[in-house]
């Protein structure tokens, strides 16, 4: 078994043991283990292969992920007294008590894993992991290994497809925590979408554990919590040049607002004061990190308020960052917003407005991302993706299986009523003779190589 | 805040804290909390509502779940020094250090939750939870509460739909651990599909933590690991009547096999000896729990082997349980298998063969379950569901949102470019004037009432 460096990936053996306790397993693994033990076959050398039958998302490839966790799991695989007592209560009463003694002493010291490296581009029906060891032990590992590989590989592959749709340069932010299958699903998604090609995550814990860069600024609730400019506090801001005299930002912003309204032919009465207050309040707190969500009421209104506050910041020597769009037609809005930025930049001679960014976060799918990419090619739009990324809407499971291919040196095969469920018997060696794949997936692949976390063996 | 009884549901505050640490949160919750704090607004009383905008799966209802975990989460919500240090490293350098002191002292003692009871039938746009408390605190809770409610409610609702498709009597087994979004997703699925109407789970940890009945017998690997009858050990079995003289089961089974082949007009040479050995070996280990998977090679072959071994068990006074079908046309096979059982029962005068069960586990969806239910109405088929149940293929996310409805007693509203994203301002009271729902969902609802785990308040 390849030795994983502990803590290289923010997770320890202990935390994986809590996440994947040895009872987190299908009952039939235990009933089979007992039947092997009863027949005296539990120590027979056996080999299982882990693979999937079809590339996900109707695509031509997948990325293999989850290996690091599998190795931590194998290292921690041991039954406590409490585990064994519970198993005694669920297995048939006639089960020989000596079997529970056997379970109590089990570990994976006799298990060998051969695997493709974490993050490798892989294809259907190719063995991803080969798990060899005593028959009863390697049988008991099936469910946990599948559970650790299936979603990790699926979401990593999905991220790579988003990356391919976005092209190599557009910044991608993962923000699916609230839509994932619970907390651990969300954390796994943040971790493996980064390996698959996302630049940033909104998930702070993923930053803490895995060192992934985190990002995020403001939700609609922040905007709607404000009602009037009186709520802005402090109402002054110091200039970036160090001038100790704080400036009254309320009147400065009001001035910029009327100039912007004039420039764009908008009526200042239609402005929502609460939104202006929210933006200004946020800008006072974060003069160097101003990136508000501008569609809590309407993009038109939010854009005017943004420009007024951003111009105020610029006048004081600060540098606003950009805007977030969270509803409506992202392509059209991006173009409109960019046009207004350019207008302001030219009219007020504020070149900083040319480098403002737009973050789009409205229910982005792989398809809508590809479309956005085509329609707003030149526009610097960063994209945040949640639901479609982490739930893998197009195909929410990978379907890896774990099949017995050899016992006591003899190849084993399953046939089945569904021809595609039949297995290829015997241990296999995997070769990749043509290296074209590197040029096809260069962006994704490079990223993966950087992220590889521990030594491994090729199968 | 309603006080949850600790440990009533197998999870403790500590385990929820490990599962949902306070950094498992979107970064923008922290940037907003800082901006509120900076403006002196962090203590303002605020109210958020948690709801979804559309019933999932194109259906007419959902079940609300996840509340128990939310309450445990709220009780454990506290930042450690390490958490705060990490936040200091990701928030802008200009962030006032006093803010981190403020975070260090935060908890949910000022937070009040009003909620519909766990497991209630709920509808779109109705507040499921109302979270009231200091603005900065209730803002910080958004992501975690959504994460805990979204998948729990979705998978619980999905299970209820499978239950409605199956009718009230058919036994349903959840077996999706290997297809879920990792270990925690799998555990959540087992827990909430049981609340939604499933009888059993394959997940042993779910049995351990939540007391859900567990089930499972054998995978194909067990069958394919056997090659010949020589591997069966012991080759004898005692009769159920206590007769101490063990009987040679190999020759007994061979005898039954040739009688069954004769009855069904099958050629004994086509029998797979390895499969027969696997079945016999398992039967010797579990004479009262014999339920093998019979399609590792072909249902025809597996059925003959099953009958031979099951008749051997019956002759010795044991009671075989049934068969599992895992590939091909489940409807057709169920009818064929049931016909063979009846034939054996009549021909050999073994009435136990009439009460054998059939377990179907081949990629069952809500639709295929409804079809099965119609086609094999009278046949006792228990159904095991994995992928489509736990990943909620038809709609893999619920889309609950958490919206600000009131600050300092004043109603708040969001409008948005997408009209359906607009919110209804102000706190709400939820009434259900017509109680028809009870008769519509009686099966599901009764189950839920049994499972309710702690005291609550209605909103």
Interface residues (C-beta under 8 A of the other chain):
Chain A: X18 X19 X20 X21 X23 X24 X25 X26 X27 X28 X29 X30 X31 X32 X34 X35 X36 X38 X39 X40 X41 X44 X46 X48 X83 X86 X87 X90 X92 X94 X135 X139 X142 X143 X144 X146 X147 X148 X150 X151 X152 X155 X175 X177 X178 X179 X180 X181 X182 X183 X184 X185 X186 X187 X188 X189 X202 X203 X204 X205 X207 X208 X214 X215 X216 X217 X218 X219 X220 X221 X222 X223 X224 X225 X227 X231 X232 X233 X281 X282 X284 X285 X286 X287 X288 X289 X295 X296 X297 X298 X299 X326 X327 X328 X329 X333 X362 X387 X390 X391 X392 X393 X396 X397 X399 X400 X402 X403 X404 X407 X410 X412 X413 X414 X415 X416 X417 X418 X421
Chain B: X18 X19 X20 X21 X23 X24 X25 X26 X27 X28 X29 X30 X31 X32 X34 X35 X36 X38 X39 X40 X41 X46 X48 X83 X86 X87 X90 X92 X94 X135 X139 X142 X143 X144 X146 X147 X148 X150 X151 X152 X155 X175 X177 X178 X179 X180 X181 X182 X183 X184 X185 X186 X187 X188 X189 X202 X203 X204 X205 X207 X208 X214 X215 X216 X217 X218 X219 X220 X221 X222 X223 X224 X225 X227 X231 X232 X233 X281 X282 X284 X285 X286 X287 X288 X289 X295 X296 X297 X298 X299 X326 X327 X328 X329 X333 X362 X387 X390 X391 X392 X393 X396 X397 X399 X400 X402 X403 X404 X407 X410 X412 X413 X414 X415 X416 X417 X418 X421
